[in-house]
Amino acid sequence: MYSELLKVPFGFKLPGQLHGGRRVKRLAQFPDVLPTLMDAAGLGNNTSVMQGKSLLPLIRGDVDAIREATISGFHAGQDRCIRDETWSLVLRPGDQPDELYNLADDPQERRNVIEQHRDIAQSLTAKFGPVYSITNRPVKGLQGSFEVADTPTV
């Protein structure tokens, strides 16, 4: 659920060298690939029911972004990740602490800042749709049974 797994370069060549050499650093997801290719082939009107969105408006410069945030994780899986341009929130199962990283200040995702920014974690959690949401689940910080369970008793 970290950048090494989630950030994948995507490149393609449009007919006639359109927008050649243009590099766009914005949020996208794997489901955006097929609508993008269909749109480039002139079949964009057939993509309205697809989960993904065409990246061509972004590549052409018609829009600044196509997604506010991306969600990663299999719907039946236990780990979930939601990230926007600045933050990455990893929700962990059971008593494991959740993780929040400021991607601008900590691109290697080494400092979990969930205790200092619970409001941001809650805001990101609210963006999970019904497929990915975990009902009645609070954001878990670093303190709690996870930390206590690994502390020897005297």
Steps between C-alpha positions, in 0.01 A plus 500: 500500500801729469622702202726217381187294437255770401694739277531345156611698194257493209600608154351474155533653157212674328461497123671786320733575792222692675619635836832322447743520789241643737539382858205523737532435873145451622300231672371212290408137551535182296131510399579826315717322240220345290281814482811700402588261219139484381478879505822523296352256248188716461280274711479726805122513482497131603678551833231668708413184696861404570656544841799686355525842343681603185829678564489680164336817636786516751764435232350762269498753786121537497481421874742523792406163649262211445510361854500659844637183659581139415400190694701179504419163648287205401144553628510179706856564619581634841742783413376813329689804372367835389729775380469843355775726367635565852391223737499120510279320754542126553226332703621183669294206631443398859707670765772614260536881496390692194763702315493855362786647298556850365631419152633853445713500817569125519491341151661178629210460747716444808329726757148401597334831599153369576509622861577857392245507213198294602273758332664433162476123555128534576450719192672242277305215660176680414592478129474121495189400312262221605707229330817580693357635822519313826192591700537647850878490482691779674846609388750323724804682630831370625388453859276216606497124519752459215766688692403357839494141372871513419605664827640260761333502839707541815 
